[in-house]
Amino acid sequence: MPRYRLHDLPALEASPTSPATLRSKIGDLIIHSLNAAAQVEMLDRETGEYRVVLQGTLDLDDSATGR
């Protein structure tokens, strides 16, 4: 499985995107992280709108940084 690289992160903001594509990109990010956490920042129970913040540390071995 290829490593997740820092320059892959901006692709997460590509909008609009399908939920399946976003799930795949975020899943790859989490799998290649040393640690990860999620926080529900906002939830509107009337509209279903939500905001989730992910925070973590990427595993930056030599192949990920290009060194």
Secondary structure, 3 states (H helix, E strand, C coil): CCCCCHHHHHHHHCCCCCHHHHHHHHHHHHHCEEEEEEEEEEECCCCCCEEEEEEEEECCCHHHHCC
